[in-house]
Amino acid sequence: MIANHTARGIAYMCLAVGLFPFLNASVKLLGETYAVQQVLWVRYLGHFFLMLIIFLPFQGRALFRTQNLGAQLLRSLLLLGSTTSYFVALNYLPLTTAASISFTSPFIVTALSVPLLGERVGPRRWTAVAIGFTGALIIIRPAGASFHGAELFVIASATFYSFYQIMTRRLVGQDSPVTTIIYTAVLGALLTSLVGPFYWVTPDEPANWLLFAATGVFGGLGHLFVVKAFQWAEVSVVSPFVYLQLVGAVILGFF
């Protein structure tokens, strides 16, 4: 039974990391024309309303019923910090470069899972993380590449995201996954709504409307799968599968 649960968690994480490269590619393309404040706003509003459309008819007001409002809002704030930092970095860095630096997150998560979640991390899990990270650097980080200040934003994003994952794992035992995913977007949608409208530029091409819609869909569904992954498996088990995101990042980086 435990093995089946773990396999299910891994499957959900694979679905999530299959979507995130498309989110990042959409943001990269939009960043060439639109302010990051507008992109963030639409991404969070799209995420929030998509989850409402999917789950509100079945859950009603119970969708917002949480056992730990403070933790849910803190988790939402951590994701906002991670998303904002990463979107800013994508305005200056190639997709593959940003992806390679963000792969420090599994190291951080695995280390934090011991004192904060009480997980037991053996040599095999550390080896999986190390092999994945080394392979990612070999493939997409050319030797002698110069440092860019925007890389610090990716490091900040990876740090925020690591704590976000820890909080996600803690909350799946307290609230339902659908409640957790709706709160994922609540604070981000509210805070970006204070800023985003002032940077609004109406898209003049249907393709750009589709890209904006894609940020909400890929972001919302991707994080729904992350929550489901942590519902079924330990953080230190599923985190190394983040490296599969490399495949999408490399492919989309060519376009």
C-alpha positions in Angstrom: 0.0 0.0 0.0 2.8 2.4 0.9 4.5 1.6 -2.4 1.3 2.4 -4.3 0.9 5.7 -2.5 4.4 6.6 -3.3 4.0 5.7 -7.0 0.9 7.9 -7.1 2.7 10.8 -5.6 5.5 10.4 -8.1 3.0 10.3 -11.0 1.4 13.5 -9.8 4.8 15.3 -9.6 5.7 14.1 -13.1 2.4 15.7 -14.3 3.3 18.9 -12.6 6.8 19.2 -14.0 5.4 18.4 -17.4 3.2 21.5 -17.2 5.6 24.0 -15.6 8.0 24.4 -18.7 4.9 25.6 -20.7 4.1 28.1 -18.0 7.6 29.4 -18.0 7.8 29.6 -21.8 4.6 31.5 -21.9 5.9 34.0 -19.3 9.2 34.3 -21.2 7.3 35.2 -24.4 4.9 37.6 -22.7 7.8 39.3 -20.9 9.1 40.6 -24.2 6.1 42.9 -24.5 4.3 43.1 -21.2 5.3 44.2 -17.7 5.9 41.4 -15.2 3.3 43.0 -12.9 0.6 42.4 -15.5 1.8 38.8 -16.2 1.7 38.0 -12.5 -1.7 39.5 -12.1 -3.2 37.5 -15.0 -1.4 34.3 -13.9 -2.9 34.5 -10.4 -6.3 35.5 -11.4 -6.4 32.8 -14.0 -5.3 30.2 -11.4 -7.8 31.4 -8.9 -10.9 31.4 -11.2 -9.9 28.2 -12.8 -9.9 26.4 -9.5 -13.2 28.1 -8.6 -14.8 26.9 -11.8 -13.6 23.4 -11.3 -14.3 22.9 -7.6 -16.8 25.4 -6.3 -19.9 23.6 -7.8 -19.0 20.5 -5.9 -17.5 22.0 -2.7 -19.5 25.2 -2.1 -18.4 27.2 0.8 -16.5 24.2 2.2 -13.9 24.9 -0.4 -12.6 27.8 1.8 -12.9 26.0 5.1 -9.4 25.5 6.5 -8.0 24.3 9.8 -5.0 26.6 9.6 -5.7 29.9 7.9 -2.4 31.4 8.9 -0.3 28.6 7.5 -2.4 28.6 4.2 -1.7 32.4 3.8 2.0 32.0 4.6 2.2 29.2 2.0 0.4 31.4 -0.5 2.9 34.2 0.2 5.9 31.9 -0.3 4.6 30.9 -3.7 4.0 34.6 -4.6 7.6 35.3 -3.6 8.9 32.4 -5.6 6.8 33.2 -8.7 7.6 36.9 -8.7 11.3 36.2 -8.4 11.3 33.7 -11.2 9.2 35.8 -13.6 11.6 38.7 -13.1 14.6 36.4 -13.8 13.0 35.1 -17.0 13.0 38.6 -18.4 16.8 38.4 -18.4 17.8 34.8 -18.5 17.3 31.9 -21.0 14.8 29.3 -19.9 17.6 26.7 -19.5 19.8 28.9 -17.4 16.9 29.7 -15.0 15.9 26.1 -14.9 19.4 24.9 -14.0 19.7 27.3 -11.1 16.2 26.5 -9.8 17.2 22.9 -9.5 18.9 23.8 -6.2 15.4 23.5 -4.7 15.4 19.6 -4.4 18.6 19.9 -2.3 17.1 22.5 0.0 13.8 20.6 0.3 15.5 17.3 1.0 17.6 18.9 3.7 14.6 20.7 5.3 12.4 17.6 5.2 14.5 16.1 8.0 14.1 18.7 10.8 10.8 20.2 9.7 8.8 17.1 8.6 10.6 14.4 10.4 11.4 12.5 7.2 14.2 10.0 7.1 16.5 10.7 4.1 18.9 7.9 3.4 21.8 7.7 1.0 19.6 6.6 -2.0 17.5 9.7 -1.8 20.5 12.0 -1.5 22.2 10.1 -4.4 19.1 10.6 -6.6 19.1 14.4 -5.9 22.8 14.7 -6.5 22.7 12.7 -9.8 19.8 14.7 -11.0 21.4 18.1 -10.2 24.7 17.1 -11.7 23.1 15.8 -14.9 21.1 19.0 -15.2 24.2 21.2 -14.9 26.1 19.1 -17.4 23.4 19.3 -20.0 22.3 23.0 -19.8 25.0 24.9 -18.0 28.0 25.4 -20.3 31.4 25.8 -18.8 32.7 29.3 -18.4 29.2 30.9 -18.5 29.3 34.4 -17.1 27.3 35.4 -14.0 24.2 37.5 -14.4 22.6 39.4 -11.5 19.2 38.0 -12.4 20.5 34.6 -11.3 20.1 35.8 -7.7 16.3 36.1 -8.3 16.3 32.4 -9.3 18.1 31.5 -6.1 15.6 33.5 -4.1 12.8 31.8 -6.1 14.2 28.3 -5.3 14.5 29.1 -1.6 10.9 30.4 -1.4 9.7 27.4 -3.4 11.5 25.0 -1.1 9.7 26.3 2.0 6.4 26.4 0.0 6.8 22.7 -0.6 7.5 22.0 3.0 4.3 23.9 4.0 2.4 22.0 1.3 3.4 18.7 2.8 2.4 19.9 6.3 -1.0 21.2 5.2 -2.1 18.1 3.2 -2.7 16.4 6.5 -4.9 19.2 7.8 -7.0 20.5 4.9 -8.3 18.9 1.7 -6.1 19.2 -1.4 -8.7 21.4 -3.1 -8.8 23.8 -0.2 -5.1 24.0 -0.2 -4.9 24.6 -4.0 -7.5 27.4 -3.8 -5.6 29.1 -1.0 -2.5 28.7 -3.2 -3.8 31.6 -5.3 -5.8 33.6 -2.9 -3.1 35.9 -1.5 -1.3 36.2 -4.9 -4.5 37.2 -6.6 -5.4 39.8 -4.0 -1.9 41.4 -3.8 -1.2 41.4 -7.6 -4.7 43.0 -8.1 -3.4 46.0 -6.2 -0.6 46.6 -8.7 -1.4 44.7 -12.0 -4.2 47.0 -13.3 -1.8 50.0 -13.3 0.4 48.1 -15.8 -2.3 46.8 -18.0 -1.7 46.8 -21.7 -4.5 45.2 -23.8 -3.1 42.4 -25.9 -3.4 43.2 -29.6 -3.0 39.6 -30.9 -5.1 36.5 -30.2 -1.8 34.6 -29.6 -1.0 36.8 -26.7 -4.4 36.3 -25.2 -3.8 32.6 -25.4 -0.4 33.0 -23.7 -2.0 34.9 -20.8 -4.7 32.2 -20.5 -1.9 29.6 -20.5 -0.2 31.1 -17.5 -3.3 30.6 -15.4 -4.1 27.1 -16.7 -0.6 25.7 -16.5 0.1 27.4 -13.2 -3.1 26.3 -11.6 -3.1 22.7 -12.8 0.6 22.3 -12.2 0.3 23.4 -8.5 -2.8 21.2 -8.1 -0.7 18.2 -9.1 2.1 19.3 -6.7 -0.4 19.3 -3.8 -1.7 15.9 -4.9 1.9 14.6 -5.1 2.6 15.7 -1.5 -0.7 14.2 -0.4 0.6 10.7 -1.4 4.4 10.8 -1.0 7.1 12.3 1.2 8.7 15.5 0.0 12.2 13.9 -0.2 10.8 11.2 -2.4 9.1 13.3 -5.1 11.4 16.3 -5.1 14.1 14.7 -7.3 11.6 14.2 -10.0 11.6 18.0 -10.5 14.6 17.4 -12.7 12.3 15.9 -15.4 11.4 19.6 -16.0 14.7 19.8 -17.7 13.3 18.0 -20.7 10.6 20.5 -21.4 12.9 23.5 -20.6 15.5 22.3 -23.1 13.0 21.6 -25.9 11.1 24.9 -25.4 14.4 26.8 -25.1 15.1 26.1 -28.7 12.0 28.0 -29.8 
